[in-house]
Amino acid sequence: RSDPTVIYLPGKAANAGGVGVSGLEMSQNAQRLTWEPHEVDEKLQKMMGDIYALMEKYAGEGGTLEDGANRAGFIKVATAMKELGWVK
């Protein structure tokens, strides 16, 4: 983490790529579709770009990507709980 030329990506964000591709596979199967490899790659790149943008957004001034990932995850869960009516 001390080398400024290396981007440290929190594990939860890095693992999202595998989880995302699994979700894409389930979508393909459910809809009986077949995507070309470049289509899957485009969808994955967009997904990972969105995740990175959220980490930067929630890291705030002087925060780390890890801070941003933790905050973004918390906000996502809190929002879902609110939408489900579990909390006010």
LOGU-526431 format. One record per residue: chain; x, y, z of N, C-alpha, C in turn. Coordinates in steps of 0.02 Angstrom, whole numbers, plus 50000, padded with zeros to 5 digits. Each point is the difference from the previous one (the first is absolute). Last residue first. Example, Ala and Ser with C-alpha at 12.3 -4.5 7.8 and 13.67 -1.06 7.14 Angstrom:
BEGIN
<kette:A n.x:50642 n.y:49888 n.z:50354 ca.x:50042 ca.y:50059 ca.z:50003 c.x:49961 c.y:50055 c.z:50037> .
<kette:A n.x:50015 n.y:49714 n.z:49996 ca.x:49955 ca.y:50059 ca.z:50000 c.x:50045 c.y:50060 c.z:50000> .
//
This chain:
BEGIN
<kette:A n.x:48163 n.y:50110 n.z:50476 ca.x:49969 ca.y:50062 ca.z:49975 c.x:50051 c.y:50051 c.z:49980> .
<kette:A n.x:50003 n.y:49717 n.z:49990 ca.x:50017 ca.y:50057 ca.z:50043 c.x:49967 c.y:50062 c.z:49970> .
<kette:A n.x:49952 n.y:49796 n.z:49902 ca.x:50028 ca.y:49972 ca.z:50062 c.x:50020 c.y:50053 c.z:50049> .
<kette:A n.x:49906 n.y:50008 n.z:49765 ca.x:49958 ca.y:50018 ca.z:50058 c.x:50026 c.y:49972 c.z:50065> .
<kette:A n.x:50092 n.y:49996 n.z:49768 ca.x:49962 ca.y:49941 ca.z:50021 c.x:49954 c.y:50014 c.z:50059> .
<kette:A n.x:50148 n.y:50167 n.z:49920 ca.x:49952 ca.y:49985 ca.z:49946 c.x:49956 c.y:49940 c.z:50017> .
<kette:A n.x:50177 n.y:50056 n.z:50147 ca.x:49949 ca.y:50052 ca.z:50002 c.x:49946 c.y:49986 c.z:49948> .
<kette:A n.x:50188 n.y:49862 n.z:50002 ca.x:49960 ca.y:49988 ca.z:50061 c.x:49943 c.y:50050 c.z:50005> .
<kette:A n.x:50156 n.y:50029 n.z:49825 ca.x:49958 ca.y:49941 ca.z:49989 c.x:49955 c.y:49986 c.z:50060> .
<kette:A n.x:50160 n.y:50172 n.z:50021 ca.x:49947 ca.y:50019 ca.z:49953 c.x:49953 c.y:49942 c.z:49987> .
<kette:A n.x:50190 n.y:49958 n.z:50131 ca.x:49953 ca.y:50043 ca.z:50036 c.x:49942 c.y:50021 c.z:49956> .
<kette:A n.x:50178 n.y:49879 n.z:49901 ca.x:49961 ca.y:49957 ca.z:50045 c.x:49947 c.y:50041 c.z:50037> .
<kette:A n.x:50148 n.y:50119 n.z:49862 ca.x:49960 ca.y:49955 ca.z:49959 c.x:49955 c.y:49956 c.z:50044> .
<kette:A n.x:50158 n.y:50140 n.z:50105 ca.x:49944 ca.y:50039 ca.z:49973 c.x:49954 c.y:49956 c.z:49958> .
<kette:A n.x:50199 n.y:49904 n.z:50083 ca.x:49954 ca.y:50015 ca.z:50054 c.x:49938 c.y:50036 c.z:49974> .
<kette:A n.x:50175 n.y:49960 n.z:49849 ca.x:49966 ca.y:49938 ca.z:50018 c.x:49949 c.y:50011 c.z:50055> .
<kette:A n.x:50136 n.y:50181 n.z:49938 ca.x:49953 ca.y:49984 ca.z:49946 c.x:49961 c.y:49936 c.z:50016> .
<kette:A n.x:50174 n.y:50062 n.z:50148 ca.x:49943 ca.y:50046 ca.z:50005 c.x:49947 c.y:49984 c.z:49946> .
<kette:A n.x:50202 n.y:49878 n.z:49995 ca.x:49962 ca.y:49984 ca.z:50061 c.x:49937 c.y:50044 c.z:50006> .
<kette:A n.x:50149 n.y:50043 n.z:49824 ca.x:49967 ca.y:49936 ca.z:49989 c.x:49957 c.y:49982 c.z:50060> .
<kette:A n.x:50135 n.y:50194 n.z:50015 ca.x:49944 ca.y:50008 ca.z:49953 c.x:49961 c.y:49936 c.z:49988> .
<kette:A n.x:50197 n.y:49993 n.z:50130 ca.x:49948 ca.y:50038 ca.z:50035 c.x:49938 c.y:50006 c.z:49956> .
<kette:A n.x:50185 n.y:49908 n.z:49897 ca.x:49972 ca.y:49953 ca.z:50049 c.x:49945 c.y:50033 c.z:50041> .
<kette:A n.x:50126 n.y:50130 n.z:49852 ca.x:49952 ca.y:49959 ca.z:49963 c.x:49967 c.y:49949 c.z:50047> .
<kette:A n.x:50086 n.y:50216 n.z:50123 ca.x:50030 ca.y:49949 ca.z:49957 c.x:49945 c.y:49964 c.z:49961> .
<kette:A n.x:50006 n.y:50266 n.z:50098 ca.x:49986 ca.y:49931 ca.z:50017 c.x:50033 c.y:49953 c.z:49950> .
<kette:A n.x:49999 n.y:50247 n.z:49990 ca.x:50052 ca.y:49970 ca.z:50041 c.x:49988 c.y:49927 c.z:50021> .
<kette:A n.x:49792 n.y:50126 n.z:49920 ca.x:50064 ca.y:50035 ca.z:49997 c.x:50050 c.y:49967 c.z:50048> .
<kette:A n.x:49808 n.y:49839 n.z:49913 ca.x:50002 ca.y:50069 ca.z:50024 c.x:50070 c.y:50029 c.z:49995> .
<kette:A n.x:49890 n.y:49777 n.z:49951 ca.x:50062 ca.y:50008 ca.z:50037 c.x:50005 c.y:50070 c.z:50029> .
<kette:A n.x:49822 n.y:49928 n.z:49854 ca.x:49989 ca.y:49992 ca.z:50071 c.x:50064 c.y:50003 c.z:50042> .
<kette:A n.x:50009 n.y:50024 n.z:49760 ca.x:49949 ca.y:50046 ca.z:50025 c.x:49994 c.y:49996 c.z:50076> .
<kette:A n.x:50140 n.y:49846 n.z:49886 ca.x:50029 ca.y:50068 ca.z:50001 c.x:49951 c.y:50049 c.z:50031> .
<kette:A n.x:49924 n.y:49782 n.z:49969 ca.x:50052 ca.y:50001 ca.z:50051 c.x:50032 c.y:50069 c.z:50005> .
<kette:A n.x:49843 n.y:49964 n.z:49830 ca.x:49967 ca.y:50003 ca.z:50066 c.x:50052 c.y:50002 c.z:50056> .
<kette:A n.x:50078 n.y:49971 n.z:49780 ca.x:49973 ca.y:50068 ca.z:50008 c.x:49966 c.y:50008 c.z:50068> .
<kette:A n.x:50076 n.y:49786 n.z:49938 ca.x:50056 ca.y:50044 ca.z:50015 c.x:49976 c.y:50072 c.z:50012> .
<kette:A n.x:49842 n.y:49843 n.z:49930 ca.x:50022 ca.y:49985 ca.z:50068 c.x:50057 c.y:50046 c.z:50020> .
<kette:A n.x:49925 n.y:50010 n.z:49779 ca.x:49950 ca.y:50028 ca.z:50045 c.x:50020 c.y:49990 c.z:50073> .
<kette:A n.x:50132 n.y:49899 n.z:49836 ca.x:50009 ca.y:50072 ca.z:49998 c.x:49951 c.y:50035 c.z:50047> .
<kette:A n.x:49979 n.y:49769 n.z:49969 ca.x:50058 ca.y:50015 ca.z:50042 c.x:50015 c.y:50075 c.z:50000> .
<kette:A n.x:49824 n.y:49925 n.z:49862 ca.x:49985 ca.y:49984 ca.z:50069 c.x:50058 c.y:50020 c.z:50046> .
<kette:A n.x:50031 n.y:50017 n.z:49768 ca.x:49955 ca.y:50052 ca.z:50024 c.x:49985 c.y:49990 c.z:50074> .
<kette:A n.x:50128 n.y:49835 n.z:49894 ca.x:50038 ca.y:50062 ca.z:50007 c.x:49956 c.y:50057 c.z:50025> .
<kette:A n.x:49896 n.y:49794 n.z:49953 ca.x:50042 ca.y:49995 ca.z:50059 c.x:50040 c.y:50064 c.z:50010> .
<kette:A n.x:49871 n.y:49981 n.z:49805 ca.x:49956 ca.y:50005 ca.z:50059 c.x:50040 c.y:49999 c.z:50064> .
<kette:A n.x:50117 n.y:49965 n.z:49799 ca.x:49975 ca.y:50069 ca.z:50004 c.x:49956 c.y:50010 c.z:50062> .
<kette:A n.x:50076 n.y:49781 n.z:49953 ca.x:50055 ca.y:50043 ca.z:50023 c.x:49978 c.y:50073 c.z:50006> .
<kette:A n.x:49850 n.y:49845 n.z:49909 ca.x:50008 ca.y:49987 ca.z:50071 c.x:50054 c.y:50045 c.z:50028> .
<kette:A n.x:49973 n.y:50007 n.z:49771 ca.x:49941 ca.y:50030 ca.z:50033 c.x:50004 c.y:49991 c.z:50075> .
<kette:A n.x:50164 n.y:49898 n.z:49862 ca.x:50011 ca.y:50072 ca.z:50005 c.x:49941 c.y:50036 c.z:50033> .
<kette:A n.x:49986 n.y:49763 n.z:49958 ca.x:50047 ca.y:50017 ca.z:50053 c.x:50011 c.y:50075 c.z:50007> .
<kette:A n.x:49766 n.y:49924 n.z:49906 ca.x:50068 ca.y:49992 ca.z:49976 c.x:50048 c.y:50020 c.z:50057> .
<kette:A n.x:49752 n.y:49906 n.z:50051 ca.x:50037 ca.y:50061 ca.z:49985 c.x:50069 c.y:49981 c.z:49975> .
<kette:A n.x:49745 n.y:49883 n.z:50018 ca.x:50071 ca.y:49987 ca.z:49997 c.x:50034 c.y:50065 c.z:49981> .
<kette:A n.x:49747 n.y:49912 n.z:50120 ca.x:50041 ca.y:50042 ca.z:49955 c.x:50071 c.y:49974 c.z:49998> .
<kette:A n.x:49784 n.y:49946 n.z:50133 ca.x:50022 ca.y:49957 ca.z:49944 c.x:50036 c.y:50040 c.z:49946> .
<kette:A n.x:49920 n.y:50070 n.z:50223 ca.x:49970 ca.y:50028 ca.z:49940 c.x:50016 c.y:49959 c.z:49937> .
<kette:A n.x:50086 n.y:49936 n.z:50213 ca.x:49929 ca.y:50011 ca.z:50012 c.x:49964 c.y:50026 c.z:49938> .
<kette:A n.x:50237 n.y:49970 n.z:49996 ca.x:49965 ca.y:49936 ca.z:50004 c.x:49925 c.y:50010 c.z:50008> .
<kette:A n.x:50139 n.y:50192 n.z:50001 ca.x:50001 ca.y:49967 ca.z:49934 c.x:49959 c.y:49936 c.z:50001> .
<kette:A n.x:50032 n.y:50109 n.z:50204 ca.x:49955 ca.y:50038 ca.z:49957 c.x:49996 c.y:49968 c.z:49931> .
<kette:A n.x:50155 n.y:49913 n.z:50152 ca.x:49932 ca.y:49981 ca.z:50020 c.x:49949 c.y:50037 c.z:49957> .
<kette:A n.x:50225 n.y:50055 n.z:49968 ca.x:49987 ca.y:49932 ca.z:49976 c.x:49929 c.y:49978 c.z:50018> .
<kette:A n.x:50076 n.y:50206 n.z:50084 ca.x:49989 ca.y:50004 ca.z:49928 c.x:49984 c.y:49931 c.z:49971> .
<kette:A n.x:50061 n.y:50011 n.z:50225 ca.x:49934 ca.y:50029 ca.z:49990 c.x:49983 c.y:50006 c.z:49927> .
<kette:A n.x:50216 n.y:49930 n.z:50056 ca.x:49952 ca.y:49947 ca.z:50017 c.x:49928 c.y:50025 c.z:49990> .
<kette:A n.x:50171 n.y:50156 n.z:49975 ca.x:49998 ca.y:49955 ca.z:49943 c.x:49952 c.y:49941 c.z:50014> .
<kette:A n.x:50037 n.y:50151 n.z:50176 ca.x:49964 ca.y:50032 ca.z:49945 c.x:49994 c.y:49955 c.z:49939> .
<kette:A n.x:50130 n.y:49932 n.z:50184 ca.x:49929 ca.y:49997 ca.z:50018 c.x:49958 c.y:50030 c.z:49943> .
<kette:A n.x:50232 n.y:50015 n.z:49980 ca.x:49979 ca.y:49931 ca.z:49994 c.x:49926 c.y:49991 c.z:50015> .
<kette:A n.x:50091 n.y:50216 n.z:50029 ca.x:50005 ca.y:49979 ca.z:49930 c.x:49977 c.y:49929 c.z:49990> .
<kette:A n.x:50021 n.y:50097 n.z:50217 ca.x:49937 ca.y:50017 ca.z:49967 c.x:50002 c.y:49979 c.z:49926> .
<kette:A n.x:50189 n.y:49990 n.z:50152 ca.x:49959 ca.y:49940 ca.z:49996 c.x:49934 c.y:50012 c.z:49963> .
<kette:A n.x:50144 n.y:50183 n.z:50046 ca.x:50033 ca.y:49955 ca.z:49952 c.x:49958 c.y:49937 c.z:49990> .
<kette:A n.x:49930 n.y:50152 n.z:50164 ca.x:49990 ca.y:50028 ca.z:49934 c.x:50030 c.y:49954 c.z:49947> .
<kette:A n.x:50027 n.y:49945 n.z:50226 ca.x:49929 ca.y:49996 ca.z:49984 c.x:49985 c.y:50027 c.z:49931> .
<kette:A n.x:50223 n.y:50015 n.z:50088 ca.x:49980 ca.y:49933 ca.z:49980 c.x:49927 c.y:49995 c.z:49980> .
<kette:A n.x:50134 n.y:50232 n.z:49973 ca.x:49975 ca.y:49959 ca.z:50054 c.x:49974 c.y:49933 c.z:49974> .
<kette:A n.x:50195 n.y:50138 n.z:49882 ca.x:49928 ca.y:49993 ca.z:49994 c.x:49976 c.y:49954 c.z:50057> .
<kette:A n.x:50223 n.y:50163 n.z:49928 ca.x:49977 ca.y:49948 ca.z:50045 c.x:49924 c.y:49999 c.z:49995> .
<kette:A n.x:50200 n.y:50089 n.z:49827 ca.x:49932 ca.y:50012 ca.z:50027 c.x:49981 c.y:49940 c.z:50042> .
<kette:A n.x:50249 n.y:50108 n.z:49934 ca.x:49958 ca.y:49940 ca.z:50002 c.x:49933 c.y:50018 c.z:50030> .
<kette:A n.x:50181 n.y:50154 n.z:49986 ca.x:49990 ca.y:49978 ca.z:49930 c.x:49956 c.y:49938 c.z:49995> .
<kette:A n.x:50074 n.y:50106 n.z:50210 ca.x:49949 ca.y:50040 ca.z:49966 c.x:49988 c.y:49980 c.z:49928> .
<kette:A n.x:50080 n.y:49860 n.z:50224 ca.x:50026 ca.y:50017 ca.z:49934 c.x:49947 c.y:50038 c.z:49961> .
<kette:A n.x:49962 n.y:49905 n.z:50219 ca.x:50042 ca.y:50060 ca.z:50005 c.x:50029 c.y:50021 c.z:49933> .
<kette:A n.x:49865 n.y:49803 n.z:50047 ca.x:49959 ca.y:50060 ca.z:50000 c.x:50042 c.y:50063 c.z:50000> .
//
